[in-house]
Amino acid sequence: MSDKGIWDRLTGSHQKTRAKNEIETQKCHLRDQNEKGNLISNQLAERGKLQDQFQQLRDKQTDERKDLFSDMDQQYKNIERQEEIRELYEQETLRSQQTISNNDSMGHEPEM
């Protein structure tokens, strides 16, 4: 230890300096804790907003997918209905041709 260090201990200035440094350290520690708490609060608030936006996007996507599948289902039903209509048309076409053929072979329309 230097002469100044011994003199500081004897006069008590060493203890005063040490106490002052400890108080400043505690103040800095409290300041850092407050800043950290504020940072965490701000990040959590922003995260909450982002989570809300993500949820809205997911809900929108879900609704769009429901609409898409509903439209697809309707199209498939229309396709199935078209096949049924086509079959009925073909049956009627055959009946008409048979009726025409029968009329031609008999020379007149059959009585009913």
Biopython code that builds the backbone (N, CA, C, O; Angstrom):
import numpy as np
from Bio.PDB.StructureBuilder import StructureBuilder

atoms = [
    (1, "MET", "N", (0.844, -1.161, 0.000)),
    (1, "MET", "CA", (0.000, 0.000, 0.000)),
    (1, "MET", "C", (0.894, 1.230, 0.000)),
    (1, "MET", "O", (1.950, 1.257, 0.633)),
    (2, "SER", "N", (0.445, 2.243, -0.724)),
    (2, "SER", "CA", (1.252, 3.466, -0.794)),
    (2, "SER", "C", (1.021, 4.329, 0.436)),
    (2, "SER", "O", (0.116, 4.084, 1.233)),
    (3, "ASP", "N", (1.862, 5.340, 0.566)),
    (3, "ASP", "CA", (1.725, 6.251, 1.707)),
    (3, "ASP", "C", (0.372, 6.950, 1.670)),
    (3, "ASP", "O", (-0.245, 7.175, 2.712)),
    (4, "LYS", "N", (-0.093, 7.296, 0.459)),
    (4, "LYS", "CA", (-1.379, 7.976, 0.324)),
    (4, "LYS", "C", (-2.497, 7.064, 0.783)),
    (4, "LYS", "O", (-3.434, 7.516, 1.441)),
    (5, "GLY", "N", (-2.411, 5.757, 0.439)),
    (5, "GLY", "CA", (-3.428, 4.799, 0.842)),
    (5, "GLY", "C", (-3.490, 4.662, 2.350)),
    (5, "GLY", "O", (-4.571, 4.556, 2.929)),
    (6, "ILE", "N", (-2.309, 4.665, 2.996)),
    (6, "ILE", "CA", (-2.286, 4.568, 4.462)),
    (6, "ILE", "C", (-2.876, 5.845, 5.063)),
    (6, "ILE", "O", (-3.663, 5.792, 6.009)),
    (7, "TRP", "N", (-2.491, 6.972, 4.512)),
    (7, "TRP", "CA", (-2.986, 8.261, 5.024)),
    (7, "TRP", "C", (-4.509, 8.350, 4.872)),
    (7, "TRP", "O", (-5.196, 8.841, 5.768)),
    (8, "ASP", "N", (-5.045, 7.865, 3.715)),
    (8, "ASP", "CA", (-6.500, 7.877, 3.492)),
    (8, "ASP", "C", (-7.209, 7.006, 4.529)),
    (8, "ASP", "O", (-8.292, 7.354, 5.001)),
    (9, "ARG", "N", (-6.608, 5.896, 4.875)),
    (9, "ARG", "CA", (-7.221, 5.018, 5.879)),
    (9, "ARG", "C", (-7.196, 5.684, 7.258)),
    (9, "ARG", "O", (-8.157, 5.595, 8.021)),
    (10, "LEU", "N", (-6.106, 6.337, 7.555)),
    (10, "LEU", "CA", (-5.998, 6.991, 8.864)),
    (10, "LEU", "C", (-6.949, 8.179, 8.991)),
    (10, "LEU", "O", (-7.503, 8.408, 10.067)),
    (11, "THR", "N", (-7.145, 8.925, 7.929)),
    (11, "THR", "CA", (-8.011, 10.112, 7.988)),
    (11, "THR", "C", (-9.476, 9.762, 7.779)),
    (11, "THR", "O", (-10.350, 10.589, 8.040)),
    (12, "GLY", "N", (-9.757, 8.552, 7.312)),
    (12, "GLY", "CA", (-11.146, 8.134, 7.097)),
    (12, "GLY", "C", (-11.663, 8.437, 5.699)),
    (12, "GLY", "O", (-12.791, 8.069, 5.371)),
    (13, "SER", "N", (-10.871, 9.095, 4.875)),
    (13, "SER", "CA", (-11.345, 9.408, 3.519)),
    (13, "SER", "C", (-11.516, 8.136, 2.685)),
    (13, "SER", "O", (-12.339, 8.095, 1.771)),
    (14, "HIS", "N", (-10.752, 7.122, 2.997)),
    (14, "HIS", "CA", (-10.893, 5.836, 2.281)),
    (14, "HIS", "C", (-12.296, 5.282, 2.526)),
    (14, "HIS", "O", (-12.964, 4.847, 1.588)),
    (15, "GLN", "N", (-12.734, 5.295, 3.759)),
    (15, "GLN", "CA", (-14.056, 4.767, 4.109)),
    (15, "GLN", "C", (-15.149, 5.606, 3.449)),
    (15, "GLN", "O", (-16.140, 5.062, 2.962)),
    (16, "LYS", "N", (-14.970, 6.945, 3.431)),
    (16, "LYS", "CA", (-15.965, 7.831, 2.797)),
    (16, "LYS", "C", (-16.035, 7.551, 1.295)),
    (16, "LYS", "O", (-17.126, 7.477, 0.731)),
    (17, "THR", "N", (-14.903, 7.399, 0.658)),
    (17, "THR", "CA", (-14.860, 7.111, -0.779)),
    (17, "THR", "C", (-15.507, 5.763, -1.069)),
    (17, "THR", "O", (-16.264, 5.615, -2.029)),
    (18, "ARG", "N", (-15.200, 4.795, -0.233)),
    (18, "ARG", "CA", (-15.779, 3.451, -0.409)),
    (18, "ARG", "C", (-17.295, 3.501, -0.250)),
    (18, "ARG", "O", (-18.012, 2.900, -1.051)),
    (19, "ALA", "N", (-17.805, 4.211, 0.774)),
    (19, "ALA", "CA", (-19.249, 4.328, 0.992)),
    (19, "ALA", "C", (-19.909, 5.034, -0.198)),
    (19, "ALA", "O", (-20.968, 4.619, -0.668)),
    (20, "LYS", "N", (-19.265, 6.110, -0.679)),
    (20, "LYS", "CA", (-19.790, 6.853, -1.833)),
    (20, "LYS", "C", (-19.874, 5.940, -3.054)),
    (20, "LYS", "O", (-20.876, 5.956, -3.769)),
    (21, "ASN", "N", (-18.840, 5.153, -3.298)),
    (21, "ASN", "CA", (-18.823, 4.219, -4.435)),
    (21, "ASN", "C", (-19.915, 3.160, -4.302)),
    (21, "ASN", "O", (-20.540, 2.791, -5.296)),
    (22, "GLU", "N", (-20.153, 2.668, -3.088)),
    (22, "GLU", "CA", (-21.191, 1.654, -2.872)),
    (22, "GLU", "C", (-22.570, 2.238, -3.140)),
    (22, "GLU", "O", (-23.417, 1.578, -3.743)),
    (23, "ILE", "N", (-22.806, 3.484, -2.691)),
    (23, "ILE", "CA", (-24.091, 4.140, -2.940)),
    (23, "ILE", "C", (-24.300, 4.331, -4.442)),
    (23, "ILE", "O", (-25.388, 4.068, -4.955)),
    (24, "GLU", "N", (-23.263, 4.789, -5.146)),
    (24, "GLU", "CA", (-23.363, 4.983, -6.600)),
    (24, "GLU", "C", (-23.616, 3.651, -7.304)),
    (24, "GLU", "O", (-24.376, 3.581, -8.270)),
    (25, "THR", "N", (-22.970, 2.601, -6.809)),
    (25, "THR", "CA", (-23.162, 1.262, -7.392)),
    (25, "THR", "C", (-24.604, 0.815, -7.211)),
    (25, "THR", "O", (-25.206, 0.267, -8.134)),
    (26, "GLN", "N", (-25.171, 1.050, -6.007)),
    (26, "GLN", "CA", (-26.567, 0.678, -5.754)),
    (26, "GLN", "C", (-27.518, 1.483, -6.643)),
    (26, "GLN", "O", (-28.476, 0.935, -7.188)),
    (27, "LYS", "N", (-27.251, 2.784, -6.787)),
    (27, "LYS", "CA", (-28.088, 3.621, -7.651)),
    (27, "LYS", "C", (-28.037, 3.117, -9.101)),
    (27, "LYS", "O", (-29.062, 3.014, -9.774)),
    (28, "CYS", "N", (-26.840, 2.813, -9.554)),
    (28, "CYS", "CA", (-26.683, 2.300, -10.930)),
    (28, "CYS", "C", (-27.404, 0.967, -11.097)),
    (28, "CYS", "O", (-28.025, 0.706, -12.127)),
    (29, "HIS", "N", (-27.311, 0.130, -10.069)),
    (29, "HIS", "CA", (-27.976, -1.172, -10.122)),
    (29, "HIS", "C", (-29.498, -0.979, -10.192)),
    (29, "HIS", "O", (-30.171, -1.640, -10.983)),
    (30, "LEU", "N", (-30.038, -0.076, -9.366)),
    (30, "LEU", "CA", (-31.478, 0.197, -9.403)),
    (30, "LEU", "C", (-31.895, 0.779, -10.761)),
    (30, "LEU", "O", (-32.924, 0.397, -11.319)),
    (31, "ARG", "N", (-31.085, 1.706, -11.282)),
    (31, "ARG", "CA", (-31.372, 2.288, -12.592)),
    (31, "ARG", "C", (-31.401, 1.199, -13.663)),
    (31, "ARG", "O", (-32.295, 1.167, -14.509)),
    (32, "ASP", "N", (-30.410, 0.312, -13.613)),
    (32, "ASP", "CA", (-30.344, -0.778, -14.595)),
    (32, "ASP", "C", (-31.553, -1.702, -14.473)),
    (32, "ASP", "O", (-32.110, -2.142, -15.479)),
    (33, "GLN", "N", (-31.957, -1.995, -13.225)),
    (33, "GLN", "CA", (-33.133, -2.846, -13.026)),
    (33, "GLN", "C", (-34.384, -2.178, -13.592)),
    (33, "GLN", "O", (-35.197, -2.831, -14.246)),
    (34, "ASN", "N", (-34.540, -0.868, -13.340)),
    (34, "ASN", "CA", (-35.703, -0.141, -13.869)),
    (34, "ASN", "C", (-35.690, -0.132, -15.393)),
    (34, "ASN", "O", (-36.723, -0.359, -16.021)),
    (35, "GLU", "N", (-34.542, 0.126, -15.985)),
    (35, "GLU", "CA", (-34.439, 0.133, -17.441)),
    (35, "GLU", "C", (-34.758, -1.245, -18.016)),
    (35, "GLU", "O", (-35.438, -1.365, -19.035)),
    (36, "LYS", "N", (-34.257, -2.276, -17.349)),
    (36, "LYS", "CA", (-34.526, -3.646, -17.802)),
    (36, "LYS", "C", (-36.020, -3.948, -17.699)),
    (36, "LYS", "O", (-36.605, -4.537, -18.608)),
    (37, "GLY", "N", (-36.637, -3.539, -16.580)),
    (37, "GLY", "CA", (-38.082, -3.745, -16.416)),
    (37, "GLY", "C", (-38.884, -3.026, -17.485)),
    (37, "GLY", "O", (-39.830, -3.581, -18.044)),
    (38, "ASN", "N", (-38.493, -1.762, -17.771)),
    (38, "ASN", "CA", (-39.189, -1.001, -18.816)),
    (38, "ASN", "C", (-39.001, -1.652, -20.176)),
    (38, "ASN", "O", (-39.944, -1.733, -20.963)),
    (39, "LEU", "N", (-37.807, -2.111, -20.453)),
    (39, "LEU", "CA", (-37.523, -2.770, -21.727)),
    (39, "LEU", "C", (-38.375, -4.033, -21.877)),
    (39, "LEU", "O", (-38.954, -4.293, -22.932)),
    (40, "ILE", "N", (-38.433, -4.806, -20.797)),
    (40, "ILE", "CA", (-39.241, -6.038, -20.835)),
    (40, "ILE", "C", (-40.709, -5.700, -21.044)),
    (40, "ILE", "O", (-41.383, -6.351, -21.842)),
    (41, "SER", "N", (-41.220, -4.682, -20.335)),
    (41, "SER", "CA", (-42.626, -4.279, -20.499)),
    (41, "SER", "C", (-42.915, -3.852, -21.929)),
    (41, "SER", "O", (-43.916, -4.254, -22.521)),
    (42, "ASN", "N", (-42.022, -3.029, -22.476)),
    (42, "ASN", "CA", (-42.221, -2.567, -23.849)),
    (42, "ASN", "C", (-42.187, -3.726, -24.839)),
    (42, "ASN", "O", (-42.990, -3.776, -25.771)),
    (43, "GLN", "N", (-41.263, -4.650, -24.639)),
    (43, "GLN", "CA", (-41.160, -5.801, -25.546)),
    (43, "GLN", "C", (-42.396, -6.689, -25.433)),
    (43, "GLN", "O", (-42.899, -7.198, -26.435)),
    (44, "LEU", "N", (-42.886, -6.873, -24.195)),
    (44, "LEU", "CA", (-44.086, -7.699, -24.015)),
    (44, "LEU", "C", (-45.301, -7.038, -24.663)),
    (44, "LEU", "O", (-46.132, -7.715, -25.268)),
    (45, "ALA", "N", (-45.403, -5.715, -24.535)),
    (45, "ALA", "CA", (-46.514, -5.001, -25.165)),
    (45, "ALA", "C", (-46.448, -5.139, -26.683)),
    (45, "ALA", "O", (-47.460, -5.401, -27.335)),
    (46, "GLU", "N", (-45.265, -4.964, -27.234)),
    (46, "GLU", "CA", (-45.100, -5.097, -28.686)),
    (46, "GLU", "C", (-45.368, -6.530, -29.126)),
    (46, "GLU", "O", (-45.991, -6.765, -30.162)),
    (47, "ARG", "N", (-44.899, -7.473, -28.342)),
    (47, "ARG", "CA", (-45.138, -8.889, -28.651)),
    (47, "ARG", "C", (-46.641, -9.187, -28.644)),
    (47, "ARG", "O", (-47.147, -9.923, -29.491)),
    (48, "GLY", "N", (-47.346, -8.592, -27.661)),
    (48, "GLY", "CA", (-48.796, -8.776, -27.604)),
    (48, "GLY", "C", (-49.480, -8.250, -28.857)),
    (48, "GLY", "O", (-50.376, -8.897, -29.399)),
    (49, "LYS", "N", (-49.056, -7.067, -29.321)),
    (49, "LYS", "CA", (-49.621, -6.498, -30.548)),
    (49, "LYS", "C", (-49.349, -7.414, -31.738)),
    (49, "LYS", "O", (-50.229, -7.658, -32.564)),
    (50, "LEU", "N", (-48.118, -7.917, -31.812)),
    (50, "LEU", "CA", (-47.762, -8.812, -32.915)),
    (50, "LEU", "C", (-48.578, -10.103, -32.854)),
    (50, "LEU", "O", (-49.035, -10.609, -33.879)),
    (51, "GLN", "N", (-48.754, -10.627, -31.644)),
    (51, "GLN", "CA", (-49.549, -11.852, -31.493)),
    (51, "GLN", "C", (-50.985, -11.611, -31.955)),
    (51, "GLN", "O", (-51.584, -12.471, -32.601)),
    (52, "ASP", "N", (-51.541, -10.428, -31.619)),
    (52, "ASP", "CA", (-52.887, -10.091, -32.077)),
    (52, "ASP", "C", (-52.940, -10.041, -33.602)),
    (52, "ASP", "O", (-53.879, -10.548, -34.216)),
    (53, "GLN", "N", (-51.921, -9.424, -34.207)),
    (53, "GLN", "CA", (-51.880, -9.353, -35.671)),
    (53, "GLN", "C", (-51.769, -10.748, -36.282)),
    (53, "GLN", "O", (-52.433, -11.049, -37.273)),
    (54, "PHE", "N", (-50.932, -11.595, -35.693)),
    (54, "PHE", "CA", (-50.790, -12.970, -36.187)),
    (54, "PHE", "C", (-52.122, -13.706, -36.087)),
    (54, "PHE", "O", (-52.514, -14.425, -37.006)),
    (55, "GLN", "N", (-52.814, -13.521, -34.964)),
    (55, "GLN", "CA", (-54.096, -14.207, -34.774)),
    (55, "GLN", "C", (-55.115, -13.714, -35.800)),
    (55, "GLN", "O", (-55.876, -14.511, -36.349)),
    (56, "GLN", "N", (-55.135, -12.407, -36.061)),
    (56, "GLN", "CA", (-56.043, -11.871, -37.071)),
    (56, "GLN", "C", (-55.722, -12.450, -38.445)),
    (56, "GLN", "O", (-56.625, -12.791, -39.209)),
    (57, "LEU", "N", (-54.429, -12.558, -38.754)),
    (57, "LEU", "CA", (-54.042, -13.144, -40.040)),
    (57, "LEU", "C", (-54.444, -14.613, -40.122)),
    (57, "LEU", "O", (-54.923, -15.077, -41.157)),
    (58, "ARG", "N", (-54.244, -15.345, -39.015)),
    (58, "ARG", "CA", (-54.637, -16.764, -39.003)),
    (58, "ARG", "C", (-56.149, -16.899, -39.179)),
    (58, "ARG", "O", (-56.619, -17.751, -39.933)),
    (59, "ASP", "N", (-56.917, -16.041, -38.470)),
    (59, "ASP", "CA", (-58.377, -16.091, -38.596)),
    (59, "ASP", "C", (-58.812, -15.771, -40.019)),
    (59, "ASP", "O", (-59.704, -16.419, -40.567)),
    (60, "LYS", "N", (-58.171, -14.759, -40.614)),
    (60, "LYS", "CA", (-58.496, -14.385, -41.992)),
    (60, "LYS", "C", (-58.174, -15.533, -42.939)),
    (60, "LYS", "O", (-58.957, -15.853, -43.833)),
    (61, "GLN", "N", (-57.006, -16.152, -42.730)),
    (61, "GLN", "CA", (-56.608, -17.278, -43.583)),
    (61, "GLN", "C", (-57.592, -18.434, -43.421)),
    (61, "GLN", "O", (-57.969, -19.074, -44.402)),
    (62, "THR", "N", (-58.000, -18.696, -42.197)),
    (62, "THR", "CA", (-58.962, -19.776, -41.948)),
    (62, "THR", "C", (-60.280, -19.490, -42.659)),
    (62, "THR", "O", (-60.855, -20.380, -43.286)),
    (63, "ASP", "N", (-60.761, -18.243, -42.562)),
    (63, "ASP", "CA", (-62.007, -17.874, -43.237)),
    (63, "ASP", "C", (-61.863, -17.999, -44.751)),
    (63, "ASP", "O", (-62.770, -18.487, -45.425)),
    (64, "GLU", "N", (-60.727, -17.562, -45.284)),
    (64, "GLU", "CA", (-60.503, -17.658, -46.730)),
    (64, "GLU", "C", (-60.466, -19.117, -47.173)),
    (64, "GLU", "O", (-60.995, -19.469, -48.228)),
    (65, "ARG", "N", (-59.839, -19.959, -46.363)),
    (65, "ARG", "CA", (-59.788, -21.386, -46.712)),
    (65, "ARG", "C", (-61.181, -22.006, -46.663)),
    (65, "ARG", "O", (-61.529, -22.822, -47.516)),
    (66, "LYS", "N", (-61.987, -21.618, -45.659)),
    (66, "LYS", "CA", (-63.357, -22.125, -45.586)),
    (66, "LYS", "C", (-64.131, -21.720, -46.827)),
    (66, "LYS", "O", (-64.843, -22.529, -47.421)),
    (67, "ASP", "N", (-63.984, -20.444, -47.220)),
    (67, "ASP", "CA", (-64.666, -19.967, -48.433)),
    (67, "ASP", "C", (-64.196, -20.734, -49.661)),
    (67, "ASP", "O", (-65.004, -21.133, -50.499)),
    (68, "LEU", "N", (-62.892, -20.938, -49.764)),
    (68, "LEU", "CA", (-62.340, -21.663, -50.905)),
    (68, "LEU", "C", (-62.897, -23.082, -50.964)),
    (68, "LEU", "O", (-63.337, -23.537, -52.020)),
    (69, "PHE", "N", (-62.879, -23.784, -49.822)),
    (69, "PHE", "CA", (-63.370, -25.158, -49.818)),
    (69, "PHE", "C", (-64.874, -25.211, -50.062)),
    (69, "PHE", "O", (-65.378, -26.151, -50.677)),
    (70, "SER", "N", (-65.580, -24.204, -49.581)),
    (70, "SER", "CA", (-67.013, -24.134, -49.845)),
    (70, "SER", "C", (-67.264, -23.959, -51.341)),
    (70, "SER", "O", (-68.123, -24.622, -51.923)),
    (71, "ASP", "N", (-66.493, -23.048, -51.955)),
    (71, "ASP", "CA", (-66.612, -22.839, -53.401)),
    (71, "ASP", "C", (-66.249, -24.105, -54.167)),
    (71, "ASP", "O", (-66.917, -24.462, -55.137)),
    (72, "MET", "N", (-65.200, -24.774, -53.735)),
    (72, "MET", "CA", (-64.780, -26.013, -54.404)),
    (72, "MET", "C", (-65.869, -27.070, -54.272)),
    (72, "MET", "O", (-66.175, -27.781, -55.229)),
    (73, "ASP", "N", (-66.450, -27.167, -53.086)),
    (73, "ASP", "CA", (-67.514, -28.140, -52.856)),
    (73, "ASP", "C", (-68.698, -27.853, -53.779)),
    (73, "ASP", "O", (-69.279, -28.768, -54.363)),
    (74, "GLN", "N", (-69.043, -26.581, -53.902)),
    (74, "GLN", "CA", (-70.145, -26.203, -54.783)),
    (74, "GLN", "C", (-69.825, -26.535, -56.231)),
    (74, "GLN", "O", (-70.691, -27.004, -56.970)),
    (75, "GLN", "N", (-68.581, -26.293, -56.641)),
    (75, "GLN", "CA", (-68.182, -26.625, -58.011)),
    (75, "GLN", "C", (-68.269, -28.129, -58.266)),
    (75, "GLN", "O", (-68.733, -28.564, -59.320)),
    (76, "TYR", "N", (-67.817, -28.919, -57.286)),
    (76, "TYR", "CA", (-67.907, -30.372, -57.447)),
    (76, "TYR", "C", (-69.362, -30.820, -57.531)),
    (76, "TYR", "O", (-69.701, -31.711, -58.308)),
    (77, "LYS", "N", (-70.218, -30.195, -56.725)),
    (77, "LYS", "CA", (-71.639, -30.537, -56.798)),
    (77, "LYS", "C", (-72.191, -30.167, -58.167)),
    (77, "LYS", "O", (-72.989, -30.911, -58.737)),
    (78, "ASN", "N", (-71.772, -29.022, -58.698)),
    (78, "ASN", "CA", (-72.216, -28.618, -60.031)),
    (78, "ASN", "C", (-71.722, -29.595, -61.083)),
    (78, "ASN", "O", (-72.454, -29.932, -62.014)),
    (79, "ILE", "N", (-70.488, -30.051, -60.940)),
    (79, "ILE", "CA", (-69.943, -31.023, -61.886)),
    (79, "ILE", "C", (-70.744, -32.320, -61.820)),
    (79, "ILE", "O", (-71.083, -32.902, -62.851)),
    (80, "GLU", "N", (-71.049, -32.774, -60.588)),
    (80, "GLU", "CA", (-71.834, -33.992, -60.436)),
    (80, "GLU", "C", (-73.224, -33.795, -61.028)),
    (80, "GLU", "O", (-73.764, -34.698, -61.666)),
    (81, "ARG", "N", (-73.796, -32.634, -60.821)),
    (81, "ARG", "CA", (-75.123, -32.313, -61.363)),
    (81, "ARG", "C", (-75.060, -32.239, -62.892)),
    (81, "ARG", "O", (-76.001, -32.660, -63.565)),
    (82, "GLN", "N", (-73.982, -31.718, -63.441)),
    (82, "GLN", "CA", (-73.833, -31.648, -64.897)),
    (82, "GLN", "C", (-73.818, -33.049, -65.498)),
    (82, "GLN", "O", (-74.393, -33.288, -66.560)),
    (83, "GLU", "N", (-73.163, -33.954, -64.816)),
    (83, "GLU", "CA", (-73.118, -35.341, -65.303)),
    (83, "GLU", "C", (-74.527, -35.928, -65.300)),
    (83, "GLU", "O", (-74.924, -36.617, -66.240)),
    (84, "GLU", "N", (-75.263, -35.655, -64.256)),
    (84, "GLU", "CA", (-76.645, -36.147, -64.163)),
    (84, "GLU", "C", (-77.497, -35.528, -65.272)),
    (84, "GLU", "O", (-78.287, -36.226, -65.906)),
    (85, "ILE", "N", (-77.345, -34.245, -65.505)),
    (85, "ILE", "CA", (-78.103, -33.549, -66.550)),
    (85, "ILE", "C", (-77.705, -34.096, -67.929)),
    (85, "ILE", "O", (-78.564, -34.294, -68.788)),
    (86, "ARG", "N", (-76.413, -34.339, -68.137)),
    (86, "ARG", "CA", (-75.946, -34.889, -69.412)),
    (86, "ARG", "C", (-76.573, -36.260, -69.664)),
    (86, "ARG", "O", (-77.002, -36.559, -70.778)),
    (87, "GLU", "N", (-76.623, -37.080, -68.629)),
    (87, "GLU", "CA", (-77.230, -38.415, -68.781)),
    (87, "GLU", "C", (-78.716, -38.305, -69.118)),
    (87, "GLU", "O", (-79.220, -39.023, -69.981)),
    (88, "LEU", "N", (-79.410, -37.401, -68.431)),
    (88, "LEU", "CA", (-80.834, -37.200, -68.731)),
    (88, "LEU", "C", (-81.021, -36.710, -70.180)),
    (88, "LEU", "O", (-81.928, -37.152, -70.884)),
    (89, "TYR", "N", (-80.159, -35.806, -70.598)),
    (89, "TYR", "CA", (-80.213, -35.289, -71.974)),
    (89, "TYR", "C", (-80.011, -36.421, -72.973)),
    (89, "TYR", "O", (-80.741, -36.522, -73.958)),
    (90, "GLU", "N", (-79.028, -37.266, -72.720)),
    (90, "GLU", "CA", (-78.775, -38.388, -73.630)),
    (90, "GLU", "C", (-79.958, -39.337, -73.673)),
    (90, "GLU", "O", (-80.314, -39.845, -74.736)),
    (91, "GLN", "N", (-80.576, -39.582, -72.501)),
    (91, "GLN", "CA", (-81.756, -40.455, -72.468)),
    (91, "GLN", "C", (-82.902, -39.857, -73.274)),
    (91, "GLN", "O", (-83.566, -40.555, -74.041)),
    (92, "GLU", "N", (-83.125, -38.577, -73.097)),
    (92, "GLU", "CA", (-84.207, -37.905, -73.832)),
    (92, "GLU", "C", (-83.923, -37.877, -75.335)),
    (92, "GLU", "O", (-84.829, -38.019, -76.157)),
    (93, "THR", "N", (-82.637, -37.689, -75.677)),
    (93, "THR", "CA", (-82.256, -37.699, -77.084)),
    (93, "THR", "C", (-82.550, -39.066, -77.695)),
    (93, "THR", "O", (-83.079, -39.158, -78.803)),
    (94, "LEU", "N", (-82.205, -40.114, -76.974)),
    (94, "LEU", "CA", (-82.499, -41.474, -77.460)),
    (94, "LEU", "C", (-83.997, -41.701, -77.604)),
    (94, "LEU", "O", (-84.447, -42.262, -78.602)),
    (95, "ARG", "N", (-84.772, -41.269, -76.615)),
    (95, "ARG", "CA", (-86.235, -41.433, -76.696)),
    (95, "ARG", "C", (-86.794, -40.676, -77.892)),
    (95, "ARG", "O", (-87.663, -41.175, -78.606)),
    (96, "SER", "N", (-86.284, -39.465, -78.100)),
    (96, "SER", "CA", (-86.758, -38.676, -79.250)),
    (96, "SER", "C", (-86.416, -39.377, -80.553)),
    (96, "SER", "O", (-87.242, -39.444, -81.464)),
    (97, "GLN", "N", (-85.214, -39.891, -80.640)),
    (97, "GLN", "CA", (-84.805, -40.591, -81.859)),
    (97, "GLN", "C", (-85.648, -41.840, -82.062)),
    (97, "GLN", "O", (-86.016, -42.171, -83.189)),
    (98, "GLN", "N", (-85.955, -42.537, -80.965)),
    (98, "GLN", "CA", (-86.778, -43.741, -81.084)),
    (98, "GLN", "C", (-88.196, -43.388, -81.519)),
    (98, "GLN", "O", (-88.813, -44.083, -82.326)),
    (99, "THR", "N", (-88.693, -42.282, -80.957)),
    (99, "THR", "CA", (-90.039, -41.858, -81.334)),
    (99, "THR", "C", (-90.077, -41.477, -82.804)),
    (99, "THR", "O", (-91.006, -41.854, -83.518)),
    (100, "ILE", "N", (-89.080, -40.737, -83.263)),
    (100, "ILE", "CA", (-89.007, -40.349, -84.672)),
    (100, "ILE", "C", (-88.882, -41.594, -85.541)),
    (100, "ILE", "O", (-89.534, -41.706, -86.580)),
    (101, "SER", "N", (-88.045, -42.523, -85.112)),
    (101, "SER", "CA", (-87.843, -43.759, -85.858)),
    (101, "SER", "C", (-89.139, -44.558, -85.922)),
    (101, "SER", "O", (-89.480, -45.108, -86.969)),
    (102, "ASN", "N", (-89.866, -44.623, -84.800)),
    (102, "ASN", "CA", (-91.143, -45.343, -84.772)),
    (102, "ASN", "C", (-92.161, -44.670, -85.676)),
    (102, "ASN", "O", (-92.915, -45.344, -86.379)),
    (103, "ASN", "N", (-92.186, -43.342, -85.661)),
    (103, "ASN", "CA", (-93.124, -42.608, -86.521)),
    (103, "ASN", "C", (-92.810, -42.865, -87.987)),
    (103, "ASN", "O", (-93.715, -43.048, -88.802)),
    (104, "ASP", "N", (-91.527, -42.876, -88.317)),
    (104, "ASP", "CA", (-91.123, -43.096, -89.695)),
    (104, "ASP", "C", (-91.515, -44.525, -90.149)),
    (104, "ASP", "O", (-91.961, -44.715, -91.281)),
    (105, "SER", "N", (-91.351, -45.485, -89.295)),
    (105, "SER", "CA", (-91.628, -46.869, -89.682)),
    (105, "SER", "C", (-93.131, -47.137, -89.743)),
    (105, "SER", "O", (-93.558, -48.004, -90.505)),
    (106, "MET", "N", (-93.933, -46.433, -88.978)),
    (106, "MET", "CA", (-95.368, -46.687, -88.954)),
    (106, "MET", "C", (-96.102, -45.777, -89.941)),
    (106, "MET", "O", (-97.215, -46.086, -90.367)),
    (107, "GLY", "N", (-95.497, -44.695, -90.289)),
    (107, "GLY", "CA", (-96.142, -43.789, -91.220)),
    (107, "GLY", "C", (-97.049, -42.806, -90.531)),
    (107, "GLY", "O", (-97.519, -41.858, -91.160)),
    (108, "HIS", "N", (-97.297, -42.995, -89.311)),
    (108, "HIS", "CA", (-98.133, -42.048, -88.566)),
    (108, "HIS", "C", (-97.737, -42.105, -87.075)),
    (108, "HIS", "O", (-96.974, -42.969, -86.644)),
    (109, "GLU", "N", (-98.283, -41.155, -86.320)),
    (109, "GLU", "CA", (-97.953, -41.146, -84.888)),
    (109, "GLU", "C", (-98.791, -42.175, -84.188)),
    (109, "GLU", "O", (-99.967, -42.349, -84.506)),
    (110, "PRO", "N", (-98.190, -42.867, -83.224)),
    (110, "PRO", "CA", (-98.949, -43.890, -82.495)),
    (110, "PRO", "C", (-100.045, -43.224, -81.651)),
    (110, "PRO", "O", (-99.896, -42.099, -81.175)),
    (111, "GLU", "N", (-101.137, -43.955, -81.487)),
    (111, "GLU", "CA", (-102.226, -43.435, -80.654)),
    (111, "GLU", "C", (-101.943, -43.695, -79.211)),
    (111, "GLU", "O", (-101.317, -44.686, -78.835)),
    (112, "MET", "N", (-102.420, -42.780, -78.411)),
    (112, "MET", "CA", (-102.183, -42.949, -76.989)),
    (112, "MET", "C", (-103.459, -43.065, -76.252)),
    (112, "MET", "O", (-103.454, -43.215, -75.030)),
]
sb = StructureBuilder()
sb.init_structure("model")
sb.init_model(0)
sb.init_chain("A")
sb.init_seg("    ")
for serial, (resi, resn, name, xyz) in enumerate(atoms, 1):
    if name == "N":
        sb.init_residue(resn, " ", resi, " ")
    sb.init_atom(name, np.array(xyz, "f"), 0.0, 1.0, " ", f" {name:<3s}", serial, name[0])
structure = sb.get_structure()
